Amino acid sequence: MEQLNLQSFHHSLGAQFTMLNGIAMVANYGDPLPEQLALAKSVGILDLSYRGRFCVTGSDRVRFLHGQVTNDIKSLKTGEGCYAAIVSAKGKMQADVNIYHLPDELLLDFEPRLNSSLLQRLEKFIIADDVQVVDVAGQYGLLSVQGPESEAVLRRMDLVAEVPARPFSFCSAADATLGEVYVMNRARLGTTGFDLFVPQASLETLFEKLVNLARLVEGRACGWDSLETVRLEQGIPRFGVDMDENNFPHECGIEGLALSYTKGCYIGQEVLNRIHTLGHVNRELRGLRLEEGLKILPKPREMLFRQGREVGYITSAVTSQRLKANLALGYVRKECNEIGTELSLRTTDGDCTARIVATPF
């Protein structure tokens, strides 16, 4: 098990820990509900340093990465970024990434434990290019400020001259105490949010300062449990859970944010353009409100039925204390995935009703 660099510090705040793919992370700081309310209504401070981070360097870095991902990298200027998918030659998902155009490198932020597979995927296509892919997780940690009051917290911190205003835009600050910190406009939960890439030596100092500022606007430190709950309340898919190597990006609801149809060639482009031209896929990710009184949440891959016929499956589920409802995401076949459609969810504990609803819930 890999521990967080701030394990002892989080423990001093009352943290309870959990594991994801063998990596330790904060589950909560004692009571998940106030953390969920903070992320949804005020602001939550998260240590996301367990996520993966690569820098792509070399004179051919922009041209190379442009040919590897689904979004337009060549059009990015320094200080800009985008969200993209990395897909196979058959158009199936291999990762989703946040990409930022730094002055001399491209920074990639992605789900934990993809380092090895993603490095292998990228290096496979480095032939005669001047490109290096460097794992920088050991040098930089990742803190995240999420929620409606996140901008107010950053302004009170007075770290950067101007808080980046546009999604995926960013700026940096060379602080005498903290070192060089990058502040990215990255709303992870559907409201407002910012990611801070911080030198490892300064993580604890900056995290403590952010938590103290968050408390001034009724915010707090938050853990994985609340992050996952609010993510699902917003209907936002997560790679490895709600989308994986069996899915096309179009099925996952990320097409509008992650795909460019004007950028030119990249791995998997032909398949994805063909799907776009045809105008549909056979199944799509949908929000599902499960019947009240359900004692045990459904497990991933438990099946959905319509009039006795199998039409889909669950990917993730949560009991939202804030919304007082059992919520889930799942894939449903095109012919029966309209809002309002009632399906039957078959679980090991019996059948229950699952109604398709719009997201955010």
ZAPA-705932 format. One record per residue: x, y, z of N, C-alpha, C, O in turn; residue in three letters. Coordinates in steps of 0.2 Angstrom, whole numbers, plus 2048, in hexadecimal, padded with zeros to 3 digits. Atoms other than C-alpha are relative to their C-alpha. Layout:
REM ZAPA-705932
XYZXYZXYZXYZALA;...
This chain:
REM ZAPA-705932
8047FA800800800800804806800809807804MET;7FC7FA8008078117FB7FC8058057F6807804GLU;8037FB7FB80481E8098008077FD8048097F8GLN;7FF7F9802800831806806803803808801809LEU;7FB7FC7FD80E83D8097FE80380680280480BASN;8027FC7FA8038468157FC7FB8057F77FE808LEU;8038057FC7FD83681E7FF8028077FA80280AGLN;8007FE7F980283C82F7FC8078017F8807806SER;8037F98007FB84E82C7F87FE8007F4801804PHE;8078018017EA8478267FD7FC8077F87FE809HIS;8028047FA7EA83B8357FF8058067FA80480AHIS;8017FB7FA7EC84B8417F98047FF7F7807804SER;8067FD8017DC8528397FA7FB8017F47FD800LEU;8068057FE7D284283E7FE7FC7FA7F97F97F9GLY;8028038067D383A82D7FF7F88018037F5805ALA;8018078007CD82882A8027FF7F88018027F4GLN;7FD8018077D682081B7FD7FA7FD7FA7F5800PHE;8028068047D181480D8057FF7FB80A8037FATHR;7FB8018057DA80D7FE7FC7FF7F97F77FD7F9MET;8038018077D780E7EB8067FD7FC80B8017FBLEU;7FB8038047E18027E080780080480C801801ASN;7FA8017FD7EE8007EE803806803808806806GLY;7FE7FA7FE7F08127F27FC8038057F6803805ILE;8037FD7FA7EC81A8037FD8077FE80080B7FBALA;8037F98007E08298037FC8018067F97FD809MET;8057FE7FB7D583380F7F97FE7FE7F78007F9VAL;8078028017C482B8107FC8068027F78087FEALA;8047FA7FD7BD83981B8048028068087FF809ASN;7FD7FE7FA7C184382A7FB8008067FB80480BTYR;8048017FA7B483C8367F97FF7FE7F57FB800GLY;8078008027A384082E7FF8027F98008087F7ASP;8017FF8077A083F81B7FB8057FE7FC8097F9PRO;8057FC80279084981B80280880080180B7FBLEU;7FD7F980079885A8208058017FA8058077F7PRO;7FB7FF8057A58578137FC8007F97FE8047F5GLU;8047FF8067988548057FD8068007FD8097FAGLN;8037F980078F86480A8058057FE80380A7FBLEU;7FB7FB80279F86D8098028017F98028067F6ALA;7FF8018077A38677F87FB8037FB7FC8067F6LEU;8067FE80479286B7F17FE8078027FB80A7FDALA;8037F97FE78E87B7FB80580580180480B801LYS;7FB7FB7FE79E8838008077FF7FD8088007F7SER;7F98028037B087C7FE8037FB8038027FA80AVAL;7FC8057FD7BA86D8018078007FD8088017F8GLY;7F98018027CC86A8018027F98008017F5805ILE;7FE8078017D385A7FA8077FF7FF80A8037FBLEU;7F98028027E48517F97FF7FB7FB7FD7F57FDASP;8008058067E48497E88067FE7FE8077FC7F8LEU;7F98028027F68457E88017F97FE8067F77FBSER;8008078027F28337E57FF7FF7F98007FA7F6TYR;8018008077EE8377D38068007FD80B8027FFARG;7FA8018047FA8347C58028077FD7FD80B7FBGLY;7FD7F98038058437BE8067FE7FB80B7FC7FEARG;7FA8018058108427AE8018077FD7FD80B7FDPHE;7FE7FA8058198507A58037FD7FA8077F97FACYS;7FE80280681C84E7938058067FD80280B7FDVAL;7FB7FB80282C85778D8037FE7F98017F97F6THR;7FD80180783685977D7FD8047FB7F88067FCGLY;8027FC80583586376E7FA7FE7FC7F78027F9SER;8068028048288587667FA7FE8047F57FB802ASP;8058027FB81D8577757F98017FE7F47FD7FFARG;8077FD80180E86176F7FD7FB7FA7F87F97FAVAL;80380480580D85875E7FF7F88027FA7F5800ARG;8008077FE8108477667F97FF8047F57FA802PHE;8068017FB8028497747FA8017FC7F57FE7FDLEU;8067FF8047F68507677FE7FA7FC7F87F97FBHIS;8028068037F784075E7FE7FA8047FD7F5802GLY;8018057FC7F483676D7F98008047F67FC807GLN;8067FE7FC7E483E7757FB8027FC7FC8047F6VAL;8067FE8047D38427707FE8077FF7FA8097FBTHR;8027F98017D38557728068037FD80B8007FCASN;7FB7FC8047DD86376A805803804804807808ASP;7FA7FE7FC7EE8657718048067FD80680B800ILE;7FC7FB8047F68707637FD80780180180C801LYS;8037F98007E987E766801803807800809808SER;7FF7FD7F97EE88077980680580080B8037FDLEU;7FB7FB7FE7F888F77E8037FF8077FF7FB80BLYS;7FD8007F980389078D7FB8038057F9808804THR;8057FD7FB7F789279C7F97FD7FF7F57FF802GLY;8078038027E98877948017F98018067F6801GLU;8008087FF7E48757967F97FE7FD7F58017FBGLY;8068038037D68697918007F98048047F7807CYS;8028067FE7CE8597968007FB7FA7FE7FD7F4TYR;8008048067D184A78A8007F88028017F7808ALA;7FF8077FF7D08377888067FD7FD8088007F7ALA;7FC8048047DD82B7837FD7F97FF7FB7F6803ILE;8048068027D681D7798057FB7FC80A7FD7FAVAL;7FC8058047DC80D7707FE8027F97FA8067F7SER;8018008077DD80B75D7F87FF7FE7F68017F9ALA;8078028017CB80475F7FB8058037F5804803LYS;8047FB7FE7C58147677FE7FF8087F980380AGLY;8028027F97C380C77980480480580A805804LYS;7FD7FC7FB7C78167888067FC8048067F6805MET;7FA8037FC7D981379080180580680480380BGLN;7FF7FB7FA7D982379C7FC8067FE7FB8087F8ALA;8027F98017D283479E805805803807803809ASP;7FB7FC7FD7DE8427A17FE8088007FB80A7FBVAL;8007F98017DF8557A58078027FE80C7FF801ASN;7F97FE8037ED85D79B8008078007FC80B7FFILE;7FF7F87FF7F586E79E8068017FC80B7FE7FCTYR;7FA7FE80480187779280480580480380B805HIS;7FB7FC7FC80F87D79D8058037FB8068017F5LEU;7FC7FD80581D8887958057FB7FD8067FB7F7PRO;7FB8058038298797927FE7F98008027F47FFASP;8028077FF81F86A7957F87FF8007F5804801GLU;8078017FF80D8627957FF7FC8068027F7807LEU;8028037F980685D7A67FA7FC7FF7F57FE7FDLEU;8068048017FA84E7A67FF7FE8078037FB80BLEU;8028027F97F084A7B67FA7FB7FE7F67FC7FAASP;8058068027E68397B67FF7FC8068027FD80CPHE;8028047FB7DE82C7C18067FC80380B7FB7FFGLU;7FB8037FD7E98237CD8017F97FE7FD7F67FBPRO;7FE8068027F38137C97FF7FE7F87FF7F97F6ARG;7FF8018087F38167B68078027FE8088017F8LEU;7F97FE80280581B7B68037FB7FB8067FD7F6ASN;7FC80580480C80B7AF7FD7FF7F98007FF7F4SER;8048018067FE8087A28008067FC8018057F5SER;8007FA8047FE81A79C8078017FE8078037F8LEU;7F97FF80381181B79B8017FB7FA8047FD7F5LEU;7FF80580581180B7917FC8027FA7FF8017F4GLN;8047FD8058038127868038057FC8048057F6ARG;7FD7FA80380C8227828067FE7FD8088007F7LEU;7FA80280381D81B7808007FC7FA8057FB7F6GLU;80180580581780E7748008047F98038027F4LYS;8007FD80681581C7678058067FF80580A7FBPHE;7FA7FC80182582676A8057FC7FC8087F87FEILE;7FC80380582F82175B8078047FF80C802802ILE;7FA7FC80183B82E7557FF80780380280C801ALA;8027FA7FE83383C75F8058038068077FF80AASP;7FD7FD7FA83C84876B7FB8018067F8807807ASP;8058007FB8308447798027FB8068057F6805VAL;7FF8047FA83283E78B7FA8018057F7806805GLN;8058007FC8258397978027FF8078057FA808VAL;7FC8017FA82A83C7A97FA8008067F6804806VAL;8058017FA8208377B9803805805808805808ASP;7FE7FA7FC8208477C47FC8008077FC80480AVAL;8048007FA8158417D280580080680280280CALA;7FB7FF7FB8258407DD802807802804808807GLY;7FE7F97FF8288527DB7FA8058027FB809806GLN;8057FB7FF81785A7DB7FA7FC8037F87F6800TYR;8078027FE8078567E57FA8037FD7FC8087FAGLY;8067FD8037F585A7E17FB8028057F97FD808LEU;8067FE7FC7E98647EC7FB8037FC7FC8067F7LEU;8067FE8047D88687E67FB8048057FA80280BSER;8057FC7FC7CC8767EC7FA8007FC7F98037F6VAL;8068018037BA8727E77FA8028037F9802809GLN;8077FD7FD7A987A7E97FF8077FE80380A7FCGLY;8027F98017A088A7E780480680280580B800PRO;7FC7FA7FC7AB8947F38087FF7FE80C802802GLU;7F98018017BC88D7EB8048067FE809807800SER;7FD7FA8037C089D7E2801805806807808806GLU;7FF7FC7FA7BD8A77F28067FE80580A802807ALA;7FA8027FC7CA89C7FB8068027FD80B804800VAL;7FA7FF8037D789E7EE80180880080780A801LEU;7FE7F98007D58B17EE802802807807806807ARG;7FD7FE7F97D78B28018077FD80180B800805ARG;7FA8038007E68A77FF8068057FD80B805800MET;7FC7FC8037EE8B47F48067FD7FD80C8007FEASP;7FA8038027FA8A87EC8018027F98078037F7LEU;7FF7FE8077F78AD7D97FD8077FF7F9809803VAL;8027F98017F58BF7D37F88007FD7F58047FFALA;8078018027E58B97CA7FE7F97FF8017F57FCGLU;8028078007DB8A97CC7FD7FF7F97FA8037F6VAL;8028028077D98A07BB7F88007FF7F57FC803PRO;8087FF8017C78A47B47FD7FB7FC7F87F87FDALA;8038048057C58987A68017F98028077F7804ARG;7FF8077FE7C38857A88077FE7FC8087FF7F6PRO;7FA8038027D487C7A68058067FF80B8047FDPHE;7FB7FB8007DD88D7A68048008068017FD80BSER;7FC8007FA7EB88F7B38058058008078087FBPHE;7FA7FB7FF7F989A7BA8047FD8058037F8809CYS;7FB8037FB8088977C580280680480280C802SER;7FD7FB7FC8108A07D38067FD8038067F7806ALA;7F98027FD82289F7D9800803807802809808ALA;8007FD7F98208A17EC8067FE8048097F8803ASP;7FA8017FD82F8A37F78007FA8058057F7806ALA;8018067FB8288968047FE7FA7FD8017F47FETHR;80380680281E88A7FA8037FD7F98037F87F8LEU;7FD80280682888A7EA7FB8017FA7F78067FBGLY;8047FE80682088A7D87F97FC8017FA7F6801GLU;8078037FF80D8867DA7FC8027F97FC8077F7VAL;8047FF8068028837CB7F88008027F77FB806TYR;8078007FE7EF8887CD7FC7FF7FA7FC8047F5VAL;8038028067E48807C07F88018027F67FF807MET;8078008007D18847BD7FD7FA7FE7FD7F87F8ASN;8038068017CA8737BF7FB7FE8047FC7FC80AARG;8068027FC7B98707C57FE7F97FF7FD7F67FAALA;8008078017B885E7C97F97FD8027F77F7801ARG;8078027FD7A685E7D17FA8047FD7F5804800LEU;8057FD80379C8687C57FE8078027FA80A800GLY;8017F97FE79D8797CE8068047FF8078067F9THR;7FA7FD8017AD8827D18067FD8038047F9808THR;7FB8047FD7BE87B7D48078027FD8078047F8GLY;7F97FE8027D187D7D38047FA8038047F8808PHE;7FB8047FF7DF8717D38078038028088087FEASP;7FA7FD7FF7F08767DB8057FA8008057F6804LEU;7FA80480080086D7D6805803804808808802PHE;7FC7FD7FA80C86F7E58067FC8018057F6801VAL;7FA8047FF81E86A7E87FE7FC8067FB7FE80BPRO;8028057FA81D85B7F48028038077FF80280CGLN;7FE7FD7FA8278658017FB8058037FB806809ALA;8057FB7FE8198728027F97FE8017F5802803SER;80780280080A8678027FC8018077F7804807LEU;8047FF7F98068678157FF8078027FA809804GLU;8017F97FE8098798177FA8037FC7F68077FFTHR;8057FE8047FD87D8087F97FD8027F4801802LEU;8068037FE7F087180D7FD8038067F7804807PHE;8027FD7F97EF87781F7FD8077FF7F8809802GLU;8027F98027EE8898187F98007FD7F58047FELYS;8068008047E088580C7FA7FE8057F4800804LEU;8058037FB7D687B81A7FE8068047F8807805VAL;8027FB7FC7D788A8257FC8067FD7F7808800ASN;8047FB8047D18968187F97FD7FE7F48017FELEU;8068038027C388A8137FB8008067F5801805ALA;8058007FA7BC88A8257FD8078017F8807804ARG;8037F98007B989D8237FA8007FC7F68057FELEU;8068008047AC8998167FC7F98017F87F77FDVAL;8038067FE7A588981F8027FA7FC7FE7F57FBGLU;7FD8058047B087E8158047FB8048057FD80AGLY;7FC8047FC7BB87081B8057FB7FB8047FB7F5ARG;7FC8058047C88628167FB7FA7FE7F67F9802ALA;8058058037BF85480C8047FA7FE80A7FB7FCCYS;7FD8068027C38428087FD7FD7FA7F88007F7GLY;8028048067C08357FB7F87FF8007F57FF7FBTRP;8078028007AE8308017FC8067FE7F78057FAASP;8047FA8027A78427FF8018017F97FD8037F5SER;7FF7FF8077B08447EF7FC7FC7FB7F97FE7F6LEU;8038058047A98347E77F88018007F58017FBGLU;8087FF7FF7978387EE7FE8067FC7F98067F8THR;8027FA80379784A7E78017FF7F87FD8017F4VAL;7FF80180879E8447D67FB7FC7FD7F87FE7F8ARG;8058048037918377D47F98048007F58047FCLEU;8067FB8007838447DA8008047F97FB8067F7GLU;7FF7FC80678A84E7CB7FF7FC7FA7FF7FF7F4GLN;8008048067898407BF8078007FC8067FF7F6GLY;7F980080379C8417BB8037F98008047F6805ILE;7FD8068007A48317B580780080280A805801PRO;7F98007FE7B482B7BC8037FA7FC8007F47FCARG;7FD8068037C08207B28037FB8058057FC80APHE;7FE8067FB7C380F7B97FA7FD8037FA7F8806GLY;8068027FD7B180F7C07FA8007FB7F77FB7FAVAL;8057FE8047A58177B48027FF7F97FD8007F4ASP;7FE8018077AF8157A48077FD80180B7FE805MET;7FA8048007BD8097A08017FE7F87FF8017F4ASP;7FE8028077C58007917FB7FD7FC7FC7FB7F6GLU;8068038047B47F978C7FC8067FD7F78047F9ASN;8047FA8027AD80B7888038047FB8098057FBASN;7FF7FB8057AD81777A7FF8078047FA807808PHE;8027FA7FC7AE8297817F98037FF7F6806803PRO;8077FE80179D82D7797FB7FD8047F6800806HIS;8058047FC7958207848008038077FB80380BGLU;7FF7FE7F979C8287947FE8088017FE80A807CYS;8027F97FF79583A79180580580180480B803GLY;7FA7FB8007A684278F8028037F98078077F9ILE;7FF7FE8077A584577C8018077FF80680A7FCGLU;8007F88017A285877D806803803808808801GLY;7FA7FD7FD7B085B7898077FE7FE80C8017FELEU;7FA8038017BD84F7848027FF7F88087FD7F7ALA;7FF8018077BC84D7718008067FB7FC80A7FCLEU;8007FB8067C18587627FF7FC7FA8037F77F8SER;8018038067BB8547518038047FA8028037F4TYR;7FC7FC8057C686174880780080180B8037FDTHR;7F98007FF7D785D74F8047FD7FC80A7FE7FCLYS;7FC8048047DD8517438027F98037FE7F7807GLY;7FF8077FE7E58407458027FF80780680280ACYS;7FD8027F97E78377567FE7F88007FA7F67FCTYR;8028077FF7E682575C7F97FF8017F6802806ILE;8078027FE7D481E75B7FC8057FC7F58057FDGLY;8047FB8037CE82D7517FB7FE7FB7F58007FBGLN;8048028057C78247427F97FC8037F47FE801GLU;8068037FC7BB81974E7FC8058037F6805802VAL;8047FB7FD7B68287587FC8057FB7F68077FDLEU;8037FC8057B28337497FA7FC7FD7F57FF7FBASN;8058048037A88257427FA7FF8047F4800802ARG;8068007FC79D8247517FD8068007F7807801ILE;8037F980079B8377517FC8017FA7F68047FAHIS;8047FF80679583673F7FA7FC8007F47FE7FETHR;8068048007898287427FB8038057F5802805LEU;8047FD7FB7828327517FE7FD8067FA80080AGLY;8028047FA78082575E8047FA8028087F87FEHIS;7FD8077FD7878177697FA7FC8027F47FE803VAL;8058057FE77D80876F7FE8018077F97FF809ASN;8017FF7F977E80D7818038068028078097FFARG;7FD7FA7FD78181C78C7FF8008077FB7FD80AGLU;8008007F878582079E7FA8058027F980A7FFLEU;8067FC7FE7758267A78008008088037FC80BARG;8018007F977182C7B97FA7FC8027F57FC7FEGLY;8068057FE7658207C27FF80280880380280CLEU;8027FF7F975B8247D27FD7F98027F87F77FFARG;8028067FE7598147DB7FA8008057F9805809LEU;8067FF7FC7498107E58028018088087FE80AGLU;7FF7FE7F87488167F88007F98047FD7F4802GLU;8018067FC74B8098058057FB7FF8067F6802GLY;7FB8058027598007FC8067FF806809804807LEU;7FC8017FB7647F980A8077FF7FE80C801802LYS;7F98028027737F38008018037F97FD8027F4ILE;7FF7FC80777A7FE7F18027FA7FB8057F57FDLEU;7FE80580577C7F47E18078017FE80B8067FFPRO;7F980180178D7EE7DC8018027F87FD8017F4LYS;7FE7FF8087967F37CB7FE7FA7FC8007F47FEPRO;8018058057907E97BC7F97FC8027F77F87FEARG;8078037FF77F7E47C57FC8027FA7FC8087F8GLU;8037FF8077737E37B67F98048017F6804806MET;8077FD8017647EE7B17FC7FD7FB7FF7FB7F6LEU;8058048047557E77A97FA8057FE7F8809802PHE;8067FD8027467EE79F7FC7FB7FD7FD7F87F8ARG;8058058027377E379D8037F97FF8027F67FAGLN;7FD8078007417D47A18067FF7FC80A7FA7FCGLY;7FA80080574F7D879480680480380580A806ARG;7FA7FC7FD7617DD79A8028057FB8028057F5GLU;7FF7F98047647EF794806804803808809800VAL;7FB7FC7FD7737F479F8037FE8068017F8808GLY;7FD8027F977D7F47AF80280680480380C801TYR;7FE7FA7FB7827FF7BE80880080080B7FB7FFILE;7F87FF7FF7948067BF802803807807800809THR;7FF7FE7F979380F7D07FA8038037F58057FFSER;8067FE7FD7868137DD80280380780880280AALA;7FF7FC7FA78581E7ED7FA8018037F5803800VAL;8067FE7FC7798227FB802808801807809805THR;7FE7F97FF7798357FB7FC8038067F5803805SER;8037FD7FA77583C80C7FD8077FF7F8808801GLN;8027F980177484D8067F98007FC7F58057FDARG;8068008057678497F87FA7FB8037F57FA800LEU;8048057FD75F83B8037FD7FB7FA7F77FA7F9LYS;80280480675F82F7F48067FB7FF80C7FD800ALA;7FB8048037688207ED8018017F97FC8017F5ASN;7FE7FD8077718257DD8057FB7FD8097F8800LEU;7FB80480377A81B7D08018037F97FD8077F6ALA;7FF7FF80778281D7BF8007F97FD8027F4800LEU;80080780378080F7B27FF8017F87FD8067F6GLY;80180080878080B79F7FA7FD7FF7F87F7801TYR;80780280276F8097978008007F98028057F6VAL;80080080776C8047857FC8067FE7F7808801ARG;8037FA8047678127797F88008007F5805801LYS;80780080275580C7767FC8018077F6801806GLU;8047FF7FA75080D78880380480680380380CCYS;7FC7FC7FB75B81B7917FD80780080180B802ASN;8037F97FF74F82A7907FF8018077FE7FD80BGLU;8017FE7F974D8347A07F97FE8027F47FF7FEILE;8068027FE73F82D7AA7FE7F97FF7FA7F6802GLY;80180780174081B7A48027FC8078077FE80ATHR;7FF8047FA73E80F7B28037F97FE8017F57FAGLU;7FC80780274A7FF7B28007FC8077FE7FF80CLEU;7FF8047FA74C7F17BE8077FE80180A7FB7FCSER;7F98017FE75C7EF7C78007F98037FD7F8809LEU;8008077FD7607DC7CB80780080480C800801ARG;7FA8007FB76C7DB7DA8007F98037FB7F5803THR;7FF8067FC7727CD7E57FB8008057F97FA808THR;8057FF7FA7657D37F27F98017FD7F5803801ASP;8078008027567D37E68008067FB8058097F9GLY;8017FB80574F7DF7D97FD8068037FA806808ASP;8037FA7FD74B7F17DB7FF8057F98028037F4CYS;8017FB8057468007D08058057FF808808804THR;7FB7FB80275280B7C77FD8057FB7FC8037F5ALA;8037FB80474B81B7BF8068047FD80A807801ARG;7FB7FC8037568247B27FE8088017F880A800ILE;8017F97FF7588377B78058047FD80B8017FCVAL;7FB7FB8027618467B180580180580480180BALA;7FA7FE7FC77284A7B88028077FF8028097F9THR;8008027F97778537C37FA7FE8037F4800801PRO;8068027FD76B84A7CE7FC8058047F7804807PHE;
